[in-house]
Amino acid sequence: MSGKLLATAVLALVATAVTTSAVPTVLRDSPVAAAGSTVETGHSDDGQAGQGHGTSVADFSQPAAALGKLLAPPPGGWSVPSRRSYYLTSSCQPYASTIRRGAAAWAGMTEGSGTPVECRNGYINDCNGGARIVGCNWGQGQRIALYLGGVRDGALLAAHEFGHDWYGHSGYRCATWNSPQEVMAPTMC
């Protein structure tokens, strides 16, 4: 039963990723942007350092329990179309365990080579041209930058950015650990 559920979830994630990968995430005048302070994470599908599209992170002044159950990924992570690898730059050493927890959300994600992951001490201003960006994945895994001080759950932010190696944003409103689709939601509440 759980194998069928996992396979269904993966197929839904792939279908969602294919249909939403080029759609802008949150319009500046949308109810989501107006509901609270927003922070964006971005990713770029074209490999250009200055290009990407954003994911907002909003404070809706609601208790975290009301926003999601905060489940964990299954042991070994959720299935993905291909194996990937990453390495942490020296700027991420203080956050290494948090980032590793996020990477572990995806099956076959290994540490040691591949995508460089850098950590910033402030908002990321070289991704998508947006303000208050907390994460960016350029070129589906060419480079990742994280500002872990801008979110409540750094591991969820890391999982979201690693997920952009394969997937675009899903149609869910708020990112949670409930499913791979919810990890890829455009807003971290």
CORRAVEN-V916952 format. One line per field, one symbol per residue. ss: DSSP state (h for helix, s for strand, l for the rest). psi: psi as a letter, one per 20 degrees, with the letter a starting at -180 (. if undefined). A space follows every 50 residues. Layout:
# CORRAVEN-V916952
ss: ???
psi: ???
This chain:
# CORRAVEN-V916952
ss: lhhhhhhhhhhhhhhhhhhhllllllllllhhhhhllsssssssllllll llsssssslllllhhhhllllllllllslllllssssslhhhhhhhhhhh hhhllsllssslllsssssllllsllllllllssssssllllsssslhhh lllhhhhhhhhhhllllllllllslllllhhhhlllssl
psi: ghgggggggghhggggghijhjpqfpqhjrhghihapqqqqrqpijiphj qrqqpqpqojkqqhhiirilrqrqpirqqrhqqrqrqprhiihijghghh gghihppjoqqhacppoqqqjaqojkojjrqlpiqpopkljhqpqqniij rhnhhgggggghhihhqaqrjqgpprjhrhhhhjqipo.
